[in-house]
Amino acid sequence: MSTQTRLTSSDEPQSTAQVCQICGGRAGNRIHSVREMMLGSRDKFRYLECHTCGCLQLIEFPEDLARYYPSGYTAFGGNSDRGSSFFQKVRRQVRKRRNQGLLKRPNWIDRYLIESFDNLPLKAFARLGVSRHARILDVGCGSGILLMDLKELGYENLLGLDRFLPQSLEDNRGVKIVRGELQDLKGTQWDVIMFHHSFEHMSDPLGILRLAAGLQSPDGRCLIRVPVLGWAWEHYGVHWAQLDAPRHLYLHTIKSFRLLAAAAGFDVVDVSYDSNEFQFWASELYSRDIDFASIDGSRPQKIFSKPELRDFKARSRELNAKALGDSAVFNLRKS
């Protein structure tokens, strides 16, 4: 595997007195130049790294951020299991069995399916232990695949919300997904509000968390899965794939996220890690100047061998166990 160092000479950060939008820190902050690599535009963007809380934040937001979310963007992809071919039917049954196993005490078959075919959003949700009658809102839900899984598992009160969705839609299984923003739902109340890798795309994280607190039922939970600075940032630096410039506007440390949650009126109940092998193979690509789009996105096997990919997966689990993964799950409740 590559031994890419954290920064190359052309990526050397510059010191700045610019203020951090999370903690207000000024002294010792640095600026990094990061390229857009998912779509392959290679446009450059500046990120501030706060010396005090560690948060990375995009300094200048693009005037037309929507152009970095084309119709083929990953989150808007449909469920490939929904066709009528034999293999799609088999995949649906495997998915259903795996999902059911996440919500009960799994037997050995369930455990095998859970380990072999990750469903990280559902796994994080399952840990909350909420009832089938809970009112559940998924903010930044994309095409709503998680909500469709929940509907199939017996959850009835579901709504998806996504500001970049091309249009509102209702799946034929009764899952409603609305094109809009959180402030559009003022006056409603929810038992679970979820942000599965959508919170880092939001330009006013404190305002969004305060809105979420206002929509929360008295005993409600807020579940947020986001990239966090860990081993991958320390190793790959500006080539870390989860920077995802310019779509990821804020990338937190545990410290900076706790500060943000407290300012919004939330307590952090617990933190867990659910990073996967993407932190390795995608960051390796970017460090070699290979963009995501050029390998047809989700096909790392075009570049890496099966043993390498297995090693990336095993190392991701090790990093999670050591609280060094690059993706964390925050379980919040109102203070």
C-alpha positions as semicolon CSV with decimal commas, in nm:
position;residue;x (nm);y (nm);z (nm)
1;M;0,000;0,000;0,000
2;S;0,110;0,355;-0,063
3;T;0,306;0,530;0,210
4;Q;0,169;0,869;0,103
5;T;0,262;1,130;0,363
6;R;0,005;1,366;0,507
7;L;0,103;1,667;0,293
8;T;0,314;1,715;-0,016
9;S;0,514;2,033;-0,066
10;S;0,248;2,181;-0,298
11;D;-0,019;2,118;-0,035
12;E;0,168;2,282;0,254
13;P;-0,091;2,463;0,468
14;Q;-0,069;2,837;0,533
15;S;-0,115;2,996;0,875
16;T;-0,414;3,227;0,914
17;A;-0,588;3,434;1,178
18;Q;-0,930;3,363;1,024
19;V;-1,190;3,275;1,284
20;C;-1,332;2,924;1,331
21;Q;-1,709;2,917;1,283
22;I;-1,752;2,647;1,549
23;C;-1,550;2,765;1,850
24;G;-1,436;3,114;1,752
25;G;-1,069;3,019;1,768
26;R;-0,821;3,236;1,575
27;A;-0,467;3,160;1,687
28;G;-0,274;2,892;1,502
29;N;-0,540;2,816;1,241
30;R;-0,424;2,686;0,902
31;I;-0,558;2,682;0,548
32;H;-0,547;2,378;0,317
33;S;-0,613;2,367;-0,057
34;V;-0,833;2,071;-0,149
35;R;-0,943;1,948;-0,493
36;E;-1,286;1,820;-0,595
37;M;-1,221;1,456;-0,688
38;M;-1,552;1,269;-0,679
39;L;-1,685;1,417;-1,004
40;G;-1,334;1,473;-1,133
41;S;-1,356;1,851;-1,188
42;R;-1,040;1,909;-0,980
43;D;-1,168;2,255;-0,882
44;K;-0,971;2,384;-0,581
45;F;-1,127;2,493;-0,252
46;R;-0,979;2,634;0,068
47;Y;-1,048;2,475;0,406
48;L;-0,971;2,623;0,746
49;E;-0,829;2,388;1,010
50;C;-0,898;2,523;1,360
51;H;-0,609;2,489;1,600
52;T;-0,842;2,502;1,902
53;C;-1,123;2,255;1,825
54;G;-0,976;2,084;1,516
55;C;-1,276;2,136;1,288
56;L;-1,212;2,160;0,914
57;Q;-1,444;2,404;0,736
58;L;-1,488;2,530;0,381
59;I;-1,395;2,900;0,372
60;E;-1,581;3,019;0,061
61;F;-1,901;2,838;-0,040
62;P;-1,952;2,811;-0,419
63;E;-2,225;3,041;-0,551
64;D;-2,386;2,745;-0,729
65;L;-2,328;2,454;-0,493
66;A;-2,609;2,258;-0,662
67;R;-2,393;2,197;-0,968
68;Y;-2,177;1,970;-0,753
69;Y;-2,487;1,753;-0,695
70;P;-2,577;1,633;-1,047
71;S;-2,872;1,401;-1,105
72;G;-2,636;1,101;-1,103
73;Y;-2,490;1,194;-0,763
74;T;-2,444;0,887;-0,541
75;A;-2,714;0,971;-0,285
76;F;-2,982;0,999;-0,553
77;G;-2,924;0,652;-0,695
78;G;-3,212;0,408;-0,680
79;N;-3,229;0,067;-0,518
80;S;-3,073;-0,182;-0,761
81;D;-3,264;-0,470;-0,594
82;R;-3,606;-0,356;-0,708
83;G;-3,623;-0,525;-1,048
84;S;-3,791;-0,854;-1,133
85;S;-3,494;-1,062;-1,248
86;F;-3,400;-1,378;-1,056
87;F;-3,082;-1,222;-0,915
88;Q;-3,263;-0,906;-0,804
89;K;-3,525;-1,116;-0,626
90;V;-3,251;-1,312;-0,449
91;R;-3,074;-0,989;-0,350
92;R;-3,401;-0,853;-0,210
93;Q;-3,447;-1,161;0,007
94;V;-3,088;-1,145;0,130
95;R;-3,128;-0,775;0,208
96;K;-3,455;-0,838;0,391
97;R;-3,306;-1,120;0,601
98;R;-2,998;-0,910;0,683
99;N;-3,214;-0,610;0,783
100;Q;-3,438;-0,821;1,005
101;G;-3,129;-0,961;1,176
102;L;-3,021;-0,608;1,274
103;L;-3,341;-0,557;1,476
104;K;-3,340;-0,882;1,672
105;R;-3,099;-1,122;1,838
106;P;-2,933;-1,259;1,522
107;N;-2,853;-1,625;1,461
108;W;-2,539;-1,735;1,281
109;I;-2,692;-1,684;0,934
110;D;-2,803;-1,331;1,025
111;R;-2,459;-1,252;1,167
112;Y;-2,294;-1,374;0,848
113;L;-2,519;-1,154;0,634
114;I;-2,470;-0,853;0,862
115;E;-2,092;-0,891;0,848
116;S;-2,079;-0,961;0,474
117;F;-2,325;-0,696;0,354
118;D;-2,305;-0,378;0,559
119;N;-2,608;-0,159;0,614
120;L;-2,444;0,105;0,829
121;P;-2,738;0,350;0,845
122;L;-2,979;0,078;0,960
123;K;-2,723;-0,061;1,205
124;A;-2,688;0,283;1,367
125;F;-3,066;0,327;1,378
126;A;-3,120;-0,019;1,530
127;R;-2,909;0,075;1,832
128;L;-3,171;0,334;1,933
129;G;-3,429;0,060;1,999
130;V;-3,727;0,277;1,902
131;S;-4,079;0,138;1,859
132;R;-4,250;0,072;1,526
133;H;-4,486;0,363;1,606
134;A;-4,207;0,621;1,634
135;R;-4,227;0,931;1,414
136;I;-3,907;0,919;1,209
137;L;-3,756;1,196;0,996
138;D;-3,453;1,134;0,773
139;V;-3,289;1,465;0,675
140;G;-3,081;1,453;0,358
141;C;-3,224;1,114;0,273
142;G;-3,134;1,107;-0,097
143;S;-3,357;0,858;-0,277
144;G;-3,480;0,718;0,055
145;I;-3,336;0,366;0,054
146;L;-3,308;0,357;0,436
147;L;-3,670;0,469;0,474
148;M;-3,782;0,193;0,237
149;D;-3,594;-0,059;0,450
150;L;-3,767;0,077;0,763
151;K;-4,107;0,061;0,594
152;E;-4,048;-0,303;0,507
153;L;-3,951;-0,368;0,871
154;G;-4,285;-0,233;0,994
155;Y;-4,217;0,133;1,069
156;E;-4,512;0,344;0,956
157;N;-4,452;0,710;1,043
158;L;-4,172;0,797;0,803
159;L;-4,071;1,109;0,613
160;G;-3,766;1,186;0,405
161;L;-3,634;1,536;0,338
162;D;-3,365;1,642;0,091
163;R;-3,296;1,990;-0,044
164;F;-3,106;1,864;-0,350
165;L;-3,358;1,600;-0,458
166;P;-3,470;1,675;-0,816
167;Q;-3,836;1,652;-0,709
168;S;-4,059;1,527;-0,427
169;L;-4,171;1,167;-0,467
170;E;-4,366;0,889;-0,300
171;D;-4,243;0,534;-0,337
172;N;-4,500;0,270;-0,427
173;R;-4,460;0,130;-0,074
174;G;-4,587;0,454;0,075
175;V;-4,260;0,625;0,168
176;K;-4,288;0,999;0,114
177;I;-3,978;1,202;0,035
178;V;-4,003;1,580;0,017
179;R;-3,775;1,824;-0,162
180;G;-3,711;2,092;0,097
181;E;-3,530;2,202;0,411
182;L;-3,572;2,144;0,783
183;Q;-3,729;2,483;0,849
184;D;-4,016;2,380;0,617
185;L;-4,129;2,137;0,890
186;K;-4,176;2,387;1,171
187;G;-4,479;2,291;1,381
188;T;-4,424;1,917;1,342
189;Q;-4,277;1,683;1,605
190;W;-4,054;1,378;1,566
191;D;-3,929;1,099;1,791
192;V;-3,621;1,034;1,579
193;I;-3,446;1,287;1,355
194;M;-3,162;1,135;1,154
195;F;-2,879;1,279;0,948
196;H;-2,692;0,998;0,771
197;H;-2,391;1,166;0,612
198;S;-2,597;1,470;0,525
199;F;-2,514;1,701;0,817
200;E;-2,165;1,774;0,681
201;H;-2,332;1,915;0,367
202;M;-2,516;2,188;0,561
203;S;-2,392;2,547;0,568
204;D;-2,539;2,641;0,909
205;P;-2,478;2,339;1,135
206;L;-2,565;2,522;1,458
207;G;-2,887;2,659;1,311
208;I;-2,982;2,315;1,179
209;L;-2,921;2,149;1,516
210;R;-3,130;2,414;1,690
211;L;-3,411;2,353;1,442
212;A;-3,383;1,980;1,509
213;A;-3,404;2,041;1,885
214;G;-3,722;2,242;1,830
215;L;-3,881;1,958;1,629
216;Q;-3,784;1,687;1,877
217;S;-4,042;1,515;2,098
218;P;-3,965;1,532;2,475
219;D;-3,798;1,188;2,480
220;G;-3,677;1,202;2,122
221;R;-3,338;1,119;1,979
222;C;-3,123;1,286;1,717
223;L;-2,893;1,047;1,529
224;I;-2,608;1,199;1,329
225;R;-2,354;1,005;1,122
226;V;-2,072;1,222;0,988
227;P;-1,710;1,201;0,876
228;V;-1,469;1,281;1,157
229;L;-1,100;1,357;1,164
230;G;-0,911;1,042;1,254
231;W;-0,628;0,829;1,126
232;A;-0,718;0,885;0,759
233;W;-0,688;1,264;0,788
234;E;-0,357;1,234;0,971
235;H;-0,223;0,994;0,707
236;Y;-0,366;1,128;0,381
237;G;-0,415;1,496;0,460
238;V;-0,570;1,686;0,167
239;H;-0,608;1,356;-0,021
240;W;-0,844;1,215;0,244
241;A;-1,151;1,112;0,044
242;Q;-1,402;1,218;0,310
243;L;-1,302;1,581;0,264
244;D;-1,517;1,558;-0,052
245;A;-1,470;1,923;-0,147
246;P;-1,682;2,128;-0,182
247;R;-1,983;1,919;-0,073
248;H;-1,855;1,859;0,279
249;L;-1,867;2,202;0,437
250;Y;-1,772;2,107;0,795
251;L;-1,566;1,807;0,906
252;H;-1,555;1,764;1,280
253;T;-1,337;1,627;1,551
254;I;-1,516;1,473;1,850
255;K;-1,428;1,790;2,042
256;S;-1,574;2,030;1,785
257;F;-1,893;1,825;1,746
258;R;-1,950;1,815;2,122
259;L;-1,910;2,194;2,135
260;L;-2,163;2,233;1,854
261;A;-2,414;1,995;2,010
262;A;-2,394;2,170;2,347
263;A;-2,449;2,510;2,186
264;A;-2,765;2,374;2,020
265;G;-2,904;2,235;2,347
266;F;-2,812;1,868;2,302
267;D;-2,625;1,619;2,518
268;V;-2,413;1,356;2,343
269;V;-2,542;1,026;2,480
270;D;-2,279;0,814;2,310
271;V;-2,036;0,804;2,018
272;S;-1,948;0,500;1,806
273;Y;-1,744;0,457;1,489
274;D;-1,857;0,302;1,161
275;S;-1,591;0,388;0,905
276;N;-1,526;0,138;0,628
277;E;-1,268;0,056;0,363
278;F;-1,362;0,362;0,153
279;Q;-1,127;0,570;0,369
280;F;-0,837;0,361;0,236
281;W;-0,908;0,284;-0,125
282;A;-1,059;0,621;-0,224
283;S;-0,788;0,816;-0,043
284;E;-0,525;0,602;-0,210
285;L;-0,679;0,688;-0,548
286;Y;-0,680;1,060;-0,478
287;S;-0,320;1,052;-0,357
288;R;-0,232;0,895;-0,693
289;D;-0,425;1,168;-0,880
290;I;-0,703;0,925;-0,983
291;D;-1,051;1,071;-0,940
292;F;-1,356;0,874;-0,830
293;A;-1,547;0,914;-1,156
294;S;-1,268;0,773;-1,371
295;I;-1,298;0,425;-1,218
296;D;-1,678;0,422;-1,246
297;G;-1,704;0,524;-0,883
298;S;-1,787;0,211;-0,686
299;R;-1,545;-0,028;-0,856
300;P;-1,220;-0,016;-0,661
301;Q;-1,141;-0,368;-0,776
302;K;-1,032;-0,210;-1,103
303;I;-0,731;-0,073;-0,914
304;F;-0,684;-0,288;-0,603
305;S;-0,653;-0,663;-0,559
306;K;-0,898;-0,866;-0,350
307;P;-0,637;-0,916;-0,073
308;E;-0,576;-0,540;-0,062
309;L;-0,949;-0,469;-0,033
310;R;-0,988;-0,731;0,240
311;D;-0,698;-0,570;0,425
312;F;-0,860;-0,225;0,395
313;K;-1,180;-0,365;0,544
314;A;-1,000;-0,536;0,832
315;R;-0,797;-0,225;0,908
316;S;-1,114;-0,013;0,908
317;R;-1,261;-0,234;1,179
318;E;-0,941;-0,203;1,381
319;L;-0,953;0,177;1,354
320;N;-1,318;0,182;1,464
321;A;-1,232;-0,030;1,768
322;K;-0,959;0,220;1,860
323;A;-1,189;0,525;1,806
324;L;-0,971;0,629;1,511
325;G;-1,211;0,569;1,221
326;D;-1,309;0,848;0,985
327;S;-1,687;0,817;1,039
328;A;-1,870;0,849;1,370
329;V;-2,226;0,803;1,495
330;F;-2,350;1,060;1,747
331;N;-2,660;0,978;1,954
332;L;-2,806;1,303;2,092
333;R;-3,088;1,400;2,324
334;K;-3,207;1,742;2,435
335;S;-3,037;1,876;2,747
